[in-house]
Amino acid sequence: MQVQDYMQTLGRQARQAARTLARLTTEDKNRALHAIAQALEAASPQLLQANAKDLEQGRARGLEEALLDRLALTPARIEAMLEGLRQVASLPDPVGEITEMRYRPSGIQVGKMRVPLGVIGIIYESRPNVTVEAASLCLKSGNAAILRGGSEALHSNRAIAACIQQGLAQAGVNAHAVQVVETTDREAVGALIRMDTYVDVIVPRGGKGLIERITQEARVPVIKHLDGICHVYLDRDADAQKALAISLNAKTQRYGTCNTMETLLVHQQVAANLLPSIAQDLLAKGVELRACEVSLALLQGAHLPVIAATEEDWSTEYLGPILSIKVVDSLDDAIDHINTYSSQHTEAIVTENYTRARRFLTEVDSSSVMVNASTRFADGFEYGLGAEIGISTDKIHARGPVGLEGLTSQKYIVLGDGHIRQ
Amino acid sequence: MQVQDYMQTLGRQARQAARTLARLTTEDKNRALHAIAQALEAASPQLLQANAKDLEQGRARGLEEALLDRLALTPARIEAMLEGLRQVASLPDPVGEITEMRYRPSGIQVGKMRVPLGVIGIIYESRPNVTVEAASLCLKSGNAAILRGGSEALHSNRAIAACIQQGLAQAGVNAHAVQVVETTDREAVGALIRMDTYVDVIVPRGGKGLIERITQEARVPVIKHLDGICHVYLDRDADAQKALAISLNAKTQRYGTCNTMETLLVHQQVAANLLPSIAQDLLAKGVELRACEVSLALLQGAHLPVIAATEEDWSTEYLGPILSIKVVDSLDDAIDHINTYSSQHTEAIVTENYTRARRFLTEVDSSSVMVNASTRFADGFEYGLGAEIGISTDKIHARGPVGLEGLTSQKYIVLGDGHIRQ
């Protein structure tokens, strides 16, 4: 019950802070971002000390090396955090933008004003840099933030929170604009995702399991990203060089990211021509290939070491050097396969054909759809959003990379001169 | 379990239909809307017969007169349905709109394309006209619809569904684009709001109790409208005539609507000047006045029959000829009162002061915020949306009246020429 009370208090304070944040000028917010950066810079030694404590406890508890790596702060990583803050400060402020003001026959003028969502709850893993990133995006978009990071990063997050507080105070911003949950009690997450009077939206960042659990239990709307089963489709009219470059880049530029290709689809008429050389290059990079019946025969015929794909492969996010390959009979088959198996994250077609490019763009129901470009481009920086709080595979509110604008909404504004309704 | 299976079948069919709907041209969709109108017109006698059966059963079951009135079809109401269909056909198609295409430093071109949400579940009361209205808005926005109307309208809805089917078939549109749930089993609603693989969003239309229940139990995102506790604030610099006209219109033009004013706020410096005449006119219209301490003294001093407001009045949606009145010390107090007690639906300020108008627009956190106009303007037709499926008091996705655009979302599209990420 104590945790519940604690979370309710954070919620109430966040709601109050959100009202004052809606009033801040762009300059106020940027000043706070720069002040936070200065505070973090000045406190670097303390941050590294606090982080060392987390790392030590993590090692004692036998945390995996990959988790320890994410948890670790270094002078270079602190510098990257500062750079991130300055970048967010330099982004245009989405709040207050007025659009579509039009006169109506009644004489009133109606349009939309972009406004903060209010209070955003962010639940994430033990990555201290996310604390700074999430705080900066929420602050710039005029939202109050309640940040719940992984318990392994508690000392680091507390040290960062102190710097954020210092920065807010220095810029005269409400201290509850950014609150870090300072308990490792798991009940805190349950409370946060159910406080629908105080929290307007939850953004979970973490593994699929965590996000599914949060989605199931939440009463507050969730902007979520489950997984990235991304496809590249090599059309009948694909340019061979582009097909090779994009396939390789989409699979091997980085294996662990959600916008990495997991399945390569190839039109039957060009499979024999395109697949062997692509497969060869992928194999040379150490990628395991799992092929459908047709491509299996084709690649084995070219004496390449591939294995047979199973039904499960089509819906698997490998996040590693594995690729499933399927030959399809037509564009329709490719689109059907994608709309059936993809996680609606990012899909690309390689083609020189105008009509099929247009159909692919229109009919593929994913948050990012591309022509002759690598799926790896699907992220906030590449799209020009400046930074992203996550990539949404939801269909309402925001799809794809969620930047500052995704943390806002639009209300209607009406200007009259004593107008009444007849 | 049978109901579960039935609903799963509807869901699966809707999902399949949604994919074909995404491909339809604007003309296809308009042809279907006109064909449905023709089918309804031709079947008017059958519609009236089916409706008579519903009305008879409703009377036998002792339905309230107001509910019977909503349930009733007349030739004029059928004509209004046809007119509604034609209007939706004449609205611009939001789907496919491409915006913000910009080149990025990497050379790719990134922008957004407006797309249907997919499958929309609509849960509503026993109002047969909603069946046609919801079907037409979903169809025009390229979404598949699963419609669950009140059980008292089952015969009417079945007859309407038959006409919709006829119209879809005639225009060559997938028969599952619009499906009417043909069971009165309450379990059907439970199934519908939990089928998150098949349904993308739920729009409930009905009383607050129904909507709260749905929101609590839903796994699918809900676009909801709970209540309308709307305020008009008469500022220190309010024009007396505008103040009177807007106050009267906002309260008395219609009592039962969600955009009707429920609380009148008045700046202390103008209360003595403005309130008595406004109160007099409201009383003359039969409105009961519930006043705060200050306004009570003021109005009783003017020998007007008012009663004392209680704390509960500030958060009550009367939906009838009752108004609560409160005198506030400042614009800040007015905004605080609104942001505390309003349901974030619609609020208006009456003022000639530029700075306070601007502050009110910016700081009031409601889906519609107005200057010198009656709250009664807050609806889809008045805003130029053409028609609305509801008014959202949510903060994510869509706020305020939800028209065709509110039933769509935006995906990212990326155009390249063989671009790969460095």
Boltz contact constraints between the chains, C-beta under 6 A:
constraints:
  - contact:
      token1: [A, 19]
      token2: [B, 339]
      max_distance: 6.0
  - contact:
      token1: [A, 22]
      token2: [B, 363]
      max_distance: 6.0
  - contact:
      token1: [A, 23]
      token2: [B, 363]
      max_distance: 6.0
  - contact:
      token1: [A, 104]
      token2: [B, 384]
      max_distance: 6.0
  - contact:
      token1: [A, 108]
      token2: [B, 373]
      max_distance: 6.0
  - contact:
      token1: [A, 108]
      token2: [B, 377]
      max_distance: 6.0
  - contact:
      token1: [A, 110]
      token2: [B, 383]
      max_distance: 6.0
  - contact:
      token1: [A, 117]
      token2: [B, 395]
      max_distance: 6.0
  - contact:
      token1: [A, 118]
      token2: [B, 395]
      max_distance: 6.0
  - contact:
      token1: [A, 200]
      token2: [B, 395]
      max_distance: 6.0
  - contact:
      token1: [A, 201]
      token2: [B, 396]
      max_distance: 6.0
  - contact:
      token1: [A, 221]
      token2: [B, 396]
      max_distance: 6.0
  - contact:
      token1: [A, 242]
      token2: [B, 418]
      max_distance: 6.0
  - contact:
      token1: [A, 245]
      token2: [B, 418]
      max_distance: 6.0
  - contact:
      token1: [A, 245]
      token2: [B, 420]
      max_distance: 6.0
  - contact:
      token1: [A, 249]
      token2: [B, 420]
      max_distance: 6.0
  - contact:
      token1: [A, 249]
      token2: [B, 421]
      max_distance: 6.0
  - contact:
      token1: [A, 253]
      token2: [B, 421]
      max_distance: 6.0
  - contact:
      token1: [A, 339]
      token2: [B, 19]
      max_distance: 6.0
  - contact:
      token1: [A, 361]
      token2: [B, 413]
      max_distance: 6.0
  - contact:
      token1: [A, 363]
      token2: [B, 22]
      max_distance: 6.0
  - contact:
      token1: [A, 363]
      token2: [B, 23]
      max_distance: 6.0
  - contact:
      token1: [A, 367]
      token2: [B, 411]
      max_distance: 6.0
  - contact:
      token1: [A, 368]
      token2: [B, 412]
      max_distance: 6.0
  - contact:
      token1: [A, 369]
      token2: [B, 413]
      max_distance: 6.0
  - contact:
      token1: [A, 370]
      token2: [B, 414]
      max_distance: 6.0
  - contact:
      token1: [A, 371]
      token2: [B, 415]
      max_distance: 6.0
  - contact:
      token1: [A, 372]
      token2: [B, 416]
      max_distance: 6.0
  - contact:
      token1: [A, 372]
      token2: [B, 417]
      max_distance: 6.0
  - contact:
      token1: [A, 372]
      token2: [B, 418]
      max_distance: 6.0
  - contact:
      token1: [A, 373]
      token2: [B, 108]
      max_distance: 6.0
  - contact:
      token1: [A, 373]
      token2: [B, 414]
      max_distance: 6.0
  - contact:
      token1: [A, 373]
      token2: [B, 416]
      max_distance: 6.0
  - contact:
      token1: [A, 373]
      token2: [B, 419]
      max_distance: 6.0
  - contact:
      token1: [A, 374]
      token2: [B, 420]
      max_distance: 6.0
  - contact:
      token1: [A, 374]
      token2: [B, 421]
      max_distance: 6.0
  - contact:
      token1: [A, 376]
      token2: [B, 421]
      max_distance: 6.0
  - contact:
      token1: [A, 377]
      token2: [B, 108]
      max_distance: 6.0
  - contact:
      token1: [A, 377]
      token2: [B, 414]
      max_distance: 6.0
  - contact:
      token1: [A, 377]
      token2: [B, 421]
      max_distance: 6.0
  - contact:
      token1: [A, 383]
      token2: [B, 110]
      max_distance: 6.0
  - contact:
      token1: [A, 384]
      token2: [B, 104]
      max_distance: 6.0
  - contact:
      token1: [A, 395]
      token2: [B, 117]
      max_distance: 6.0
  - contact:
      token1: [A, 395]
      token2: [B, 118]
      max_distance: 6.0
  - contact:
      token1: [A, 395]
      token2: [B, 200]
      max_distance: 6.0
  - contact:
      token1: [A, 395]
      token2: [B, 409]
      max_distance: 6.0
  - contact:
      token1: [A, 396]
      token2: [B, 201]
      max_distance: 6.0
  - contact:
      token1: [A, 396]
      token2: [B, 221]
      max_distance: 6.0
  - contact:
      token1: [A, 396]
      token2: [B, 397]
      max_distance: 6.0
  - contact:
      token1: [A, 397]
      token2: [B, 396]
      max_distance: 6.0
  - contact:
      token1: [A, 397]
      token2: [B, 397]
      max_distance: 6.0
  - contact:
      token1: [A, 399]
      token2: [B, 409]
      max_distance: 6.0
  - contact:
      token1: [A, 399]
      token2: [B, 411]
      max_distance: 6.0
  - contact:
      token1: [A, 400]
      token2: [B, 412]
      max_distance: 6.0
  - contact:
      token1: [A, 409]
      token2: [B, 395]
      max_distance: 6.0
  - contact:
      token1: [A, 409]
      token2: [B, 399]
      max_distance: 6.0
  - contact:
      token1: [A, 411]
      token2: [B, 367]
      max_distance: 6.0
  - contact:
      token1: [A, 411]
      token2: [B, 399]
      max_distance: 6.0
  - contact:
      token1: [A, 412]
      token2: [B, 368]
      max_distance: 6.0
  - contact:
      token1: [A, 412]
      token2: [B, 400]
      max_distance: 6.0
  - contact:
      token1: [A, 413]
      token2: [B, 361]
      max_distance: 6.0
  - contact:
      token1: [A, 413]
      token2: [B, 369]
      max_distance: 6.0
  - contact:
      token1: [A, 414]
      token2: [B, 370]
      max_distance: 6.0
  - contact:
      token1: [A, 414]
      token2: [B, 373]
      max_distance: 6.0
  - contact:
      token1: [A, 414]
      token2: [B, 377]
      max_distance: 6.0
  - contact:
      token1: [A, 415]
      token2: [B, 371]
      max_distance: 6.0
  - contact:
      token1: [A, 416]
      token2: [B, 372]
      max_distance: 6.0
  - contact:
      token1: [A, 416]
      token2: [B, 373]
      max_distance: 6.0
  - contact:
      token1: [A, 417]
      token2: [B, 372]
      max_distance: 6.0
  - contact:
      token1: [A, 418]
      token2: [B, 242]
      max_distance: 6.0
  - contact:
      token1: [A, 418]
      token2: [B, 245]
      max_distance: 6.0
  - contact:
      token1: [A, 418]
      token2: [B, 372]
      max_distance: 6.0
  - contact:
      token1: [A, 419]
      token2: [B, 373]
      max_distance: 6.0
  - contact:
      token1: [A, 420]
      token2: [B, 245]
      max_distance: 6.0
  - contact:
      token1: [A, 420]
      token2: [B, 249]
      max_distance: 6.0
  - contact:
      token1: [A, 420]
      token2: [B, 374]
      max_distance: 6.0
  - contact:
      token1: [A, 421]
      token2: [B, 253]
      max_distance: 6.0
  - contact:
      token1: [A, 421]
      token2: [B, 374]
      max_distance: 6.0
  - contact:
      token1: [A, 421]
      token2: [B, 376]
      max_distance: 6.0
  - contact:
      token1: [A, 421]
      token2: [B, 377]
      max_distance: 6.0
